[in-house]
């Protein structure tokens, strides 16, 4: 009898192309979503190596992070429409790359354009039982469908484009079980903030979380997507929900979902994707739904949660000095006082949008609070739909008029104020009630203060002018559902032909992807760009701070580049520089003796939590830091360091405390990878563990793409088996061997 498996085990095992004796796996990727921020360097790598995109049918691109969300009525082209030069370059670079490589693209004149994690599900590109990646940490969103979905860095974006695989080691299994009926006015965003507040932002490190229980079984797909989206904020590699009838009803009729007999076969398979009785979980968390109140954040981490009826914490009540310092630092940044009532906190801005809460259900929920009311004086409130299709549907239902009449700004689709990468940013000192997913320092703009909450709660804050309990404004005591009918958009209405991307070479691109890609270069080494890592020694900089997030390492406003270099000057910008741009002499990397540090020693753990973007390790490398020593790392950041020739070293906090003192005393350290030790000046050695395949690649400066393509036969054999078992995973034009034709024009629309 076979051993019982979890949902994660089943999906992972179904995608193993090859596994070595150390457990390192070549994992096949079914769906790859691409946007403009994390892809330029990946496409550049393909060009330099003479490689093609292996599976055009498994790749979908759009623009979302940089695009303005102002009216596009006068849009003619991106070059003239996007005013910020660095944002414009990233968007234009993606437009050029999708034409060059023949990738399906939803550009700014295409109604299907939107946030990557909104467009995948609404097109049926996201399907149960698939593996899905994107150069964006919130790819975990797609796990709501029973997919194994996770964020990757730019090096891995290139790897997937070239090989349709990724190198992985299996994560642990974690189950979060939520049972019971939610109280009136409590929704999935409250649930997820409560979960993160309970287990912490490192609670899921090294794990894939499966959400289960009667509470989540009753949730809509959009509610599940909000929870899966924020599983990354709990430190998890991914979050997953078992697919069920709610999942199937959502997907049926979507443009890229299977149809007819193929649909029936797919559903039969999808029904098997649930954890077996007796399957093993490494960690189980049980939560009673009745214990979950309407929840908001007060501080600078998603784990800083509190009931809307509660108060700001008092550092004097903290359990230890580290927790006290963390609370004090957050209160200072947020401009709050201990024991201040949450509902006394005034706001200047309200943002309803992001990949967490910008779908039609979210907008209906907010509109139900707003209808017939006005935005408070002095508050700027905006609503940003997650896609052009969401915007279109909301306008069909009249939600745009509800928001506009109340004084909200009704915008175009995009990431908008979720992060400071486009014109929709907070100014220093502004305070925002936000439906997004991160409240890190400077996340929505330098000096901006963010409180996370549900769409209903954000709408209530806009009306009240301060954080407010949405239950006081609910039109329906039980659910708070908007008093508008749900209008579905027919599939043919969604299939709007794109006017921006009709690559001349697209036919060739699909035909070439049918066979094995040409490998024109041998296995590359450090001479081609990957530096060898053997022994790194010298000055070590001490950083006594837990939960150092990627926005702190490199703020989002510095990510608008198409190169891997030049980011060192912006490393830890919020800590290194004063408001006037001058250096902060108190920050460690500005002090004599530490300006040339090659090693960073960090106390507190969970280093690199947050985004999947590789810009954080690029910034560290560009500054000169090649090794970071900490007691724990966020999973994606840990992976991204290896991909760029740098080393994350995990040691216990007791040893780190000694190394911190050495660093403060100016004593040099050595990180010896061949021997796997950290060596103190006095000769003491602290051993550390490292994956042997990764060690081999680092020490020899090897290119993982070339190494993977040595197993081309295994990948091709897997693809053949995949087509036989799960034919709906092959794009329609891919099997036809030609590009579909719509309106007489060549296009990649008809998959």
GIVENFEN-V751453 format. One record per residue. PHI is phi in whole degrees, -180 to 180 (* if undefined). D_LAST is the distance of its C-alpha to the last C-alpha in Angstrom with 2 decimals. Layout:
phi:d_last
PHI:D_LAST
PHI:D_LAST
This chain:
phi:d_last
*:40.30
-73:37.44
-71:37.91
-59:36.36
-120:33.31
-82:32.00
-55:28.42
-61:28.16
-56:29.73
-64:27.27
-68:24.08
-61:25.80
-62:27.19
-68:23.90
-116:22.61
-75:25.76
-86:25.31
-161:28.95
-133:31.91
-94:35.23
-68:38.65
-89:38.62
89:35.58
-74:33.34
-122:29.86
-89:26.84
-105:24.17
-78:20.53
-112:18.04
-82:14.71
-134:13.58
-130:15.08
-107:15.43
-125:17.41
-130:19.88
-79:22.62
-83:25.64
-105:25.09
-108:22.87
-55:25.07
-68:27.31
-69:24.52
-65:22.87
-62:26.45
-63:27.12
-61:24.25
-61:25.65
-64:29.16
-90:28.35
69:26.28
-103:23.25
-112:19.52
-76:16.65
-65:16.24
-127:12.72
-65:10.32
-72:7.53
-105:10.35
-129:11.47
-138:11.33
-123:14.33
-154:16.47
-112:20.20
-151:22.45
-69:25.75
-95:27.45
-70:26.29
-65:29.01
-106:28.55
-76:30.92
-55:30.05
-106:27.54
-59:29.09
-102:30.54
-68:27.62
-119:27.23
-160:26.01
-66:26.14
-60:29.10
-95:31.33
-83:30.04
-89:30.35
-81:34.09
-75:34.43
-59:34.37
-71:33.08
-66:30.23
-60:29.37
-62:29.34
-64:26.87
-67:24.38
-64:24.90
-64:24.60
-66:21.11
-59:20.12
-69:21.65
-68:20.09
-68:16.41
-69:17.28
-64:19.24
-101:16.82
76:13.49
-86:12.15
-60:9.74
-138:12.65
-101:13.84
-87:17.23
-74:20.32
-100:19.68
-99:16.34
-60:17.11
-82:14.62
-63:16.77
172:19.04
-68:20.46
-50:18.20
-88:19.37
-100:18.79
-72:15.26
-59:13.87
-65:15.35
-72:14.79
-93:10.99
77:11.16
-68:10.21
-84:13.84
-136:14.75
-59:18.25
76:19.64
-94:17.41
-103:18.88
-134:17.83
-133:19.60
-161:20.10
-75:23.10
-161:24.45
-63:26.80
-83:25.46
-59:22.30
-55:24.44
-49:23.15
-70:20.19
-65:22.88
-60:23.45
-97:20.71
82:22.44
-96:20.47
-93:22.54
-126:21.73
-153:24.04
-79:24.73
-135:25.35
-89:27.28
-62:26.35
-60:27.58
-75:25.23
-58:22.30
-63:23.16
-61:23.64
-70:20.20
-58:18.53
-81:20.74
-121:20.88
59:18.23
-137:21.42
-145:24.20
-91:27.90
-139:29.13
-119:32.20
-70:32.09
-84:33.05
-80:35.58
-98:34.84
-131:36.01
-120:36.02
-113:36.65
-106:37.73
-122:38.32
-123:40.06
107:41.56
-97:41.01
-71:40.47
-67:43.24
-54:42.67
84:40.97
-105:39.48
-131:35.70
-64:33.24
-66:33.99
-61:37.66
-60:36.92
-70:35.11
-63:37.77
-65:40.36
-60:38.74
-65:38.71
-63:42.26
-79:43.28
-99:41.92
88:41.78
-74:39.24
-112:39.97
-64:40.07
-105:36.77
-53:37.17
79:35.98
-127:34.30
-109:31.16
-91:32.16
-102:31.23
-91:32.01
-150:33.44
111:36.15
-65:36.64
-66:36.09
-76:32.52
-64:31.69
-88:32.50
-78:30.34
-72:27.20
-64:23.93
-67:24.69
-66:28.15
-64:26.96
-62:24.61
-62:27.73
-71:29.67
-60:27.15
-54:26.76
-94:30.51
-62:30.98
-65:30.94
-74:33.98
-94:35.77
88:35.36
-74:32.84
-69:30.16
-163:27.78
-128:28.10
-138:26.63
-125:26.83
-67:26.53
-67:23.70
-147:25.24
-61:24.91
-63:24.63
-63:21.55
-66:19.95
-64:20.92
-65:19.34
-81:15.88
-60:15.89
88:13.76
-66:11.84
-52:8.38
-106:6.82
-81:9.89
-63:10.60
-134:12.14
59:15.27
-63:17.12
-66:14.59
-61:15.22
-61:18.91
-67:18.85
-65:17.14
-62:19.72
-58:22.48
-70:21.68
-60:21.30
-66:24.74
-82:26.28
-88:25.37
-143:28.69
-65:31.76
-75:34.27
-60:37.77
87:39.98
-64:37.29
-87:38.91
-120:38.43
-76:40.23
-151:40.77
-128:40.76
-122:41.28
-115:42.16
-131:42.27
-91:43.72
-57:41.70
-66:45.00
-87:45.95
-98:43.12
-95:44.21
-57:42.33
-122:41.91
-135:41.81
-102:42.43
-110:45.68
-112:45.40
-117:43.21
-143:41.26
-61:38.94
-82:41.61
-83:44.19
-107:43.72
-159:46.19
-67:46.48
-61:46.53
-92:50.07
-93:51.11
-131:52.64
-67:51.96
-65:53.16
-105:56.53
-59:56.62
-65:60.15
-96:58.72
-65:56.33
-72:56.86
-155:57.36
-66:57.78
-65:54.23
-65:52.81
-62:55.45
-64:54.51
-63:50.81
-65:51.62
-62:54.05
-64:51.60
-67:48.92
-63:51.51
-63:52.67
-65:49.23
-79:48.31
68:51.73
-117:52.60
-111:55.83
-57:56.44
69:56.65
-67:55.28
-67:53.72
-59:49.94
-76:50.14
-95:52.57
-83:50.00
-79:49.27
-121:45.92
-107:45.23
-138:41.43
-134:38.79
-124:35.09
-112:32.56
167:29.11
87:27.45
-69:24.75
-84:27.40
-144:28.20
-131:26.16
-89:24.14
-60:25.16
-61:27.53
-65:29.25
-68:29.81
-62:31.19
-61:33.53
-66:34.85
-63:35.20
-65:37.32
-81:39.81
-78:39.78
-52:40.14
82:43.52
-120:44.52
-127:44.80
-65:43.91
-61:47.15
-61:49.03
88:48.29
-109:44.82
-100:41.65
-121:38.72
-134:35.04
-123:31.86
-123:28.56
-60:25.41
-75:22.75
-158:19.98
-63:19.88
-71:18.57
-63:21.53
-60:23.81
-62:22.73
-67:23.29
-60:26.59
-71:27.75
-62:27.04
-87:29.26
82:31.88
-68:31.78
-61:31.86
-69:35.16
-59:36.55
-68:36.02
-63:37.17
-66:40.26
-82:41.17
107:41.02
-79:37.73
-89:35.70
-95:32.23
-113:29.81
-89:26.32
-71:23.71
163:24.43
-71:26.38
55:29.57
-77:32.85
-61:31.56
-146:32.66
-81:34.74
-124:32.22
-144:31.95
-63:34.52
-85:34.43
-126:37.11
-78:40.29
-92:43.61
-54:46.17
90:47.80
-70:45.35
-121:44.39
-121:41.01
-87:39.99
-126:36.38
-93:33.49
-78:32.02
-119:32.42
-134:35.02
-123:38.55
-59:39.60
-58:42.24
74:40.81
-58:37.24
-97:36.92
139:39.23
-55:42.48
79:45.11
-76:42.86
-117:43.48
-120:40.70
-118:41.02
-85:37.96
-169:37.59
-79:35.47
-58:34.29
-64:37.17
-69:39.66
-65:38.47
-63:38.83
-63:42.29
-64:43.26
-63:42.31
-73:44.57
-81:47.38
87:47.40
-152:47.65
-59:45.89
-143:46.23
-84:45.68
-63:42.88
-62:44.56
-73:47.22
-112:44.71
-69:42.60
-79:42.50
-128:41.82
-59:44.05
-81:41.87
-120:38.34
70:38.53
-67:35.47
-65:34.95
-81:36.42
-136:33.30
-73:30.88
-82:27.40
-104:25.09
-88:21.51
-94:18.82
-64:16.84
-53:13.03
-68:13.13
-75:15.49
-75:13.28
-79:10.57
-85:13.00
-59:12.11
-78:13.44
-101:16.62
-101:17.23
-138:14.84
-131:14.14
-62:15.27
-62:17.27
-97:16.74
-63:12.99
-58:12.94
-64:15.71
-61:14.17
-71:11.43
-61:14.17
-69:16.60
-73:14.70
-70:14.91
-104:18.65
-70:21.17
-69:21.49
-75:24.73
-107:27.34
-96:29.79
-122:31.98
-75:34.26
-59:34.51
-88:35.50
-129:38.43
-56:40.15
-60:40.98
-95:37.35
132:37.23
-89:37.39
-72:41.02
-72:42.95
-125:44.38
-121:47.69
-124:50.40
-113:50.12
-141:53.43
142:55.13
-64:55.37
-116:53.41
-96:52.63
-88:53.14
-133:50.82
-96:52.02
-161:49.12
-87:46.79
54:43.09
-71:42.60
-93:39.10
-67:36.74
-70:37.43
-78:41.09
-63:40.49
-149:38.54
-57:38.01
-57:34.59
-66:36.04
-98:36.53
-89:32.95
-84:31.80
-137:32.08
-109:29.96
-120:32.59
-89:33.81
-105:37.44
89:39.81
-95:39.29
-59:42.59
-66:44.57
-102:42.53
-59:42.81
51:44.26
-55:44.70
-67:45.77
-95:48.47
-81:49.51
-123:50.03
-81:51.98
-60:50.82
-88:52.45
92:50.59
-76:53.65
-72:53.60
-87:54.49
-66:57.36
-84:57.09
-77:53.61
-57:53.91
-75:51.89
-96:54.12
-87:57.29
-56:59.20
96:58.53
-119:54.96
-66:53.35
-110:52.57
-62:51.50
-105:49.20
-129:49.14
-117:48.43
-110:50.07
-120:48.69
-97:50.36
103:48.74
80:45.45
56:41.76
-71:41.47
84:38.12
-67:36.77
118:34.01
-73:31.14
-89:29.06
-61:29.42
-83:31.35
-60:33.52
-66:36.21
-65:36.96
-62:36.60
-65:39.27
-61:41.53
-65:41.23
-65:41.81
-71:44.93
124:46.06
-84:45.51
-110:44.14
-140:45.07
-121:44.98
-108:47.17
-153:46.51
-82:46.87
-163:43.15
-128:39.91
-64:36.68
-56:34.18
-68:31.60
-62:34.40
-54:36.17
-64:33.16
-65:32.69
-62:36.34
-59:36.04
-65:33.01
-114:35.23
79:38.40
-118:40.29
-125:41.75
-89:41.80
-112:45.04
-103:45.67
-133:49.35
-68:51.23
-60:52.51
-64:56.12
-73:55.53
-63:53.52
-59:56.49
-69:58.72
-66:56.33
-61:56.14
-66:59.93
-59:59.93
-64:57.47
-62:59.59
-83:62.60
79:60.87
-81:60.89
-71:58.19
-123:55.73
-130:54.02
-108:50.67
-104:50.88
-72:47.54
-54:48.89
-91:51.55
57:49.39
-139:52.14
-103:52.92
-110:56.43
-81:58.91
-63:61.67
-82:64.25
98:62.46
-61:60.99
-125:57.54
-112:54.80
-74:52.33
-138:48.62
-91:45.72
-155:42.67
-60:39.79
-68:40.98
-67:37.72
-64:37.45
-60:41.14
-59:40.69
-66:37.95
-66:40.07
-62:43.34
-101:41.90
62:39.45
-90:36.55
-87:32.94
-67:30.76
-66:27.72
-63:29.88
-63:31.40
-66:28.08
-69:26.96
-68:30.18
-106:28.45
-55:25.55
-60:26.43
-66:26.16
-65:22.71
-63:21.45
-64:23.25
-63:21.71
-61:18.12
-65:19.22
-63:20.75
-61:17.78
-65:15.53
-76:18.45
-81:19.27
-131:16.07
-60:13.27
-68:11.01
-82:11.10
-85:9.23
-60:5.52
-60:4.39
-71:4.90
-62:7.54
-72:9.29
-75:9.24
76:10.75
-152:9.80
-83:8.10
-67:6.93
-121:10.09
-129:11.08
62:14.83
82:15.71
-106:14.55
-69:12.43
-155:9.69
-100:6.85
-69:5.97
-86:3.77
-81:0.00
